[in-house]
Amino acid sequence: MRDRRIALLGATGSIGSQALEVVAANPELTVCALASGAQPLDDLAARLGVSHTQVGGELTGLLDAAAPDLVLNAVVGFAGVGATLWALEHGVTLALANKESLVAAGDLAMAAWRRGGGLLLPVDSEHSALFQCLEGHAPQTIASVVLTASGGPFRNRSAEELESVTVEEALAHPTWSMGPKVTIDSATLANKGLELIEAHYLFGLDYDRIEVVVHPTSVVHALVRFRDGASLAHLGYPDMRVPISFALTHPERRATSVPGLDFSVGLQLEFEPPDPERFPLLPLARHAGEEGGTYPCAFNAANEVAVAAFLDGRIRFTEIAALVHHALDEVDGAPAGDLSALVEADEQARRVTQGRLAHAA
Ligand SMILES: NC(=O)c1ccc[n+]([C@@H]2O[C@H](COP(=O)([O-])OP(=O)(O)OC[C@H]3O[C@@H](n4cnc5c(N)ncnc54)[C@H](OP(=O)(O)O)[C@@H]3O)[C@@H](O)[C@H]2O)c1
């Protein structure tokens, strides 16, 4: 593998810190730029010898200055849009953890990707799994793809019980250790909804060819169903260092310290359909995706505002879905021709959701 200079965006987060472990394990990988939202980067930059750093604000200037070979976008939320578009437009390899950017800016991102012609490597474990299962297979042989969902901590809670779950309970994810926003998204299944839209763009599949199944142990990350009745699945213990390493060292699939499956201790592979009644954000995301235009952007924006309000103790868990539903009813969803129109659509959905929150308070 030739030397790769990596711009690590979201360096202080869960993905960011695991990426630093992967970088440390591979001498050809070096970090040339670091970004965070608010946490200082001075110590980390000094330790890694990085001169290009940025805390908050637009990331494209940092990327222009650092001229990386690979951008790992591990920012959380819509704040990652500019960096995703920058990498795709410049044909710079993009290792994408920030699913929100592809959901919100899917059409603009696809156009930028076509113009730039670079590599887009998913870091989300389900999409990394699909990328690997799809490699080398002609599109006409694919019947559908299946994303697995752990079901989160509330898989077995009744609709009534969901009304009173606490922030602490929602943050206690059964299988994955992640940042707070994606952990809440996993508990509501909004995360799987975002991933559904992400898969639509990444793999160019219509929504009726993307399935979701609940699989509590998160050992099967995704499956591809082929037209001949066969399915290929990707299995492994849930550990993000695997898809991060896959993306950063592609196509070499370097070794990691993550152990392979140990069958001597048994392996539970159970599957069940998701419940759209108790977890309405999943069908809402599918609906937003099918509607297209800026509906996915509005879904994402309203969800970000609602999750922040839940984490602040301002709303109940079940109100997250109600707020997103309201925003999708209120926005016009018109397609965005450029980034400024997209930012306006994002802001409109945030305003609608904040307005509803203020009204309810
Ligand atoms: N964690 C996982 O296992 C996992 C798995 C699959 C996909 N993902 C996706 O990966 C992304 C990151 O998740 P995470 O769990 O690592 O989140 P996280 O632990 O909350 O970290 C988020 C990172 O983004 C930074 N950030 C926030 N706003 C920013 C801004 N305006 N500009 C630059 N950086 C900003 C944060 O900086 P501060 O620390 O300064 O706030 C932090 O470094 C999300 O899109 C998530 O859905 C995560």
The ligand as a Gaussian input file, in Angstrom:
#p B3LYP/6-31G(d) Opt

LIG

0 1
 N      -20.053000       5.320000      16.426000
 C      -20.362000       4.346000      15.608000
 O      -20.159000       3.176000      15.936000
 C      -20.954000       4.616000      14.254000
 C      -21.281000       3.540000      13.424000
 C      -21.760000       3.802000      12.144000
 C      -21.902000       5.108000      11.710000
 N      -21.592000       6.137000      12.558000
 C      -21.759000       7.500000      12.079000
 O      -20.527000       8.178000      12.200000
 C      -20.733000       9.556000      12.492000
 C      -20.000000       9.894000      13.786000
 O      -20.553000       9.092000      14.843000
 P      -19.858000       8.991000      16.259000
 O      -20.593000       7.909000      16.979000
 O      -18.376000       8.905000      16.112000
 O      -20.270000      10.396000      16.879000
 P      -19.619000      11.183000      18.113000
 O      -18.894000      10.219000      19.007000
 O      -20.695000      11.994000      18.706000
 O      -18.522000      12.102000      17.431000
 C      -18.890000      13.101000      16.534000
 C      -17.673000      13.824000      16.044000
 O      -18.094000      14.872000      15.153000
 C      -17.497000      16.085000      15.600000
 N      -18.298000      17.220000      15.175000
 C      -19.531000      17.589000      15.597000
 N      -19.933000      18.702000      14.953000
 C      -18.912000      19.050000      14.123000
 C      -18.694000      20.117000      13.219000
 N      -19.606000      21.081000      13.066000
 N      -17.530000      20.157000      12.527000
 C      -16.586000      19.199000      12.692000
 N      -16.738000      18.163000      13.542000
 C      -17.880000      18.093000      14.249000
 C      -17.411000      15.920000      17.101000
 O      -16.543000      16.891000      17.664000
 P      -16.680000      17.312000      19.245000
 O      -16.167000      16.137000      19.993000
 O      -15.847000      18.506000      19.355000
 O      -18.143000      17.558000      19.476000
 C      -16.888000      14.505000      17.175000
 O      -15.520000      14.469000      16.873000
 C      -22.258000       9.712000      12.598000
 O      -22.744000      10.152000      11.381000
 C      -22.751000       8.310000      12.878000
 O      -24.074000       8.101000      12.421000
 C      -21.125000       5.915000      13.809000

